Amino acid sequence: MVNGSGSVRFRLVNMRVDVAFVFFRHGTDNPVVAAVSNTITFSNSNEPTQIHLALTKNLSTVSVSWVSGMVSRPQVKWGSTSGHYTSSSDAFYSTYKVTDLCGAPATTVGWRQPGWLIQANMSGLEQGMRYYYVVGDEKYGWSSEASFVSAPKSSRSRKTQVVAYGDMGNGQLDGSYQHWEQQPSLKTTSRIVNTQLNKTDFILHIGDISYAVGYAAEVWMQLTL
């Protein structure tokens, strides 16, 4: 192409770093940089991301985990009325360093700062109740509100619907490509969200949440986005 114009839309994942796009000519065998975009900065690189829930051994307790670039006093706040949080719990948090990994490419081109891995418990829940919650902290901001229904009361007549899957991989919604792209996984995810989610009691992930290929951004950092 000598001249012309076009546009492409990409879905950006907040990995707590600035982003720029580079346009190459001559393919991947002999790439030549033709243009570089302006730097894109996230409005809040420390926002809570990757928020997900997990059952515990106690029917009155649900665990919530998330990731943030910085922490002050991370908490989960919850209540039985939207926007009104009557309970809160301080979170535990940890991280890992590049020196904790075993070798390349995880320690070289595959390395991404993981942020802080944060976990808190919502306890004292009544069975079969819908609860509304936010996670984060006062200094770096709070997540949008989400909700869940606590474990139901035991009943011989009540049916329980479960969605179970594993080793699914992931694919990109915007048409971009990454190592080990698994486009069929989008169909599975779409079916769960569009036909099963509203009538499912819980989801059981049986394994291989991420793959040990050395690229942190490939699957792990896109978990539960």
Buried (B, 14 or more C-beta within 10 A) or exposed (E): EEEEEEEEEEEEEBBBEEBEEEEEEEEEEEEEEEEEEEEEEBEEBBBBBBBBBEEEEEBEBBBBBBBBBBBEEBBBBBBBEEEEBEBBBEBEBEEEEEEEBEEEBBBEEBBBBBBBBBBBBBBEBEEEEEBBBBBBBEEBBBBEEBEBBBBEEEEEEEEEEEBEBEEBBBBBEEEEEBEEBBEEBBEBBEEBEEEEEEEEEBBEBEEEEBBEEBBBBBBBBBBEE
